[in-house]
Amino acid sequence: MPISKNFIFKAVAGEYMIIPLSGGTVDMTKSFNINETGAFIYKGLDQGKTAEEIAEDMAKEYDAPKDELLKDINEFIAILKKKGIYND
């Protein structure tokens, strides 16, 4: 699976966080807050969807141009890769 098992995703009170695990315990000092759009992308990746499939889903959900969404999704995936959260 491309999403690293060294991170967990949590939604609490309308806030979304990706939290690293260190030695099997949560490390809140290095948590990564994301917005609703980031959560949508993260969940899609966690389901094994491609960036293209996520862009199609988002275009339907938000009535937005797929090409622009795909660009933003790829930028977000690059951030996840840099942080070691996503590995394709």
C-alpha positions as CSV (number, residue, x, y, z in Angstrom):
1,M,0.0,0.0,0.0
2,P,1.4,3.4,-0.9
3,I,0.3,5.1,2.3
4,S,3.0,4.5,4.9
5,K,1.9,2.4,7.9
6,N,4.0,4.8,10.1
7,F,1.2,7.4,10.0
8,I,-2.4,7.5,11.0
9,F,-5.2,9.7,9.8
10,K,-7.6,11.3,12.3
11,A,-10.6,13.6,11.9
12,V,-11.5,15.4,15.1
13,A,-14.0,18.2,15.4
14,G,-13.8,19.1,11.8
15,E,-9.9,19.1,11.8
16,Y,-7.9,16.6,9.9
17,M,-4.5,15.4,10.9
18,I,-1.9,12.9,9.7
19,I,0.1,11.8,12.8
20,P,3.4,9.9,12.7
21,L,3.9,6.8,14.8
22,S,7.3,6.6,16.6
23,G,8.1,3.2,18.1
24,G,4.5,2.2,18.0
25,T,3.3,5.4,19.8
26,V,1.8,8.6,18.4
27,D,4.1,11.5,18.0
28,M,1.9,14.6,18.2
29,T,4.8,17.0,17.9
30,K,5.2,16.1,14.3
31,S,1.6,15.9,13.3
32,F,0.6,17.3,9.9
33,N,-2.7,19.2,9.7
34,I,-4.6,19.2,6.4
35,N,-7.8,20.8,5.1
36,E,-10.9,19.0,3.8
37,T,-9.5,18.8,0.3
38,G,-6.3,17.2,1.6
39,A,-8.4,14.8,3.6
40,F,-10.3,13.9,0.4
41,I,-7.1,13.2,-1.5
42,Y,-5.5,11.3,1.4
43,K,-8.6,9.0,1.7
44,G,-8.6,8.4,-2.0
45,L,-4.9,7.4,-1.9
46,D,-5.6,5.2,1.1
47,Q,-8.3,3.4,-0.9
48,G,-5.7,2.7,-3.6
49,K,-7.0,5.3,-6.1
50,T,-4.8,7.0,-8.6
51,A,-4.4,10.8,-8.8
52,E,-6.5,10.7,-12.0
53,E,-9.3,8.8,-10.2
54,I,-9.3,11.2,-7.3
55,A,-9.5,14.1,-9.7
56,E,-12.5,12.6,-11.3
57,D,-14.2,12.1,-7.9
58,M,-13.4,15.6,-6.9
59,A,-14.6,17.1,-10.1
60,K,-18.0,15.4,-9.5
61,E,-18.1,16.4,-5.8
62,Y,-17.0,20.0,-6.2
63,D,-18.0,20.8,-9.8
64,A,-14.5,21.9,-10.6
65,P,-12.2,21.5,-13.7
66,K,-10.5,18.1,-13.6
67,D,-7.3,19.4,-15.1
68,E,-6.8,22.0,-12.4
69,L,-7.7,19.5,-9.7
70,L,-5.2,17.0,-11.0
71,K,-2.4,19.6,-10.8
72,D,-3.3,20.4,-7.2
73,I,-3.6,16.7,-6.3
74,N,-0.1,16.0,-7.8
75,E,1.3,18.9,-5.8
76,F,-0.3,17.5,-2.6
77,I,1.0,14.0,-3.3
78,A,4.5,15.5,-3.8
79,I,4.2,17.0,-0.2
80,L,3.1,13.6,1.2
81,K,6.1,11.9,-0.5
82,K,8.5,14.5,0.9
83,K,7.2,13.8,4.4
84,G,7.4,10.1,3.9
85,I,3.7,9.6,4.2
86,Y,3.1,8.4,0.6
87,N,5.3,6.0,-1.3
88,D,4.3,4.9,-4.8
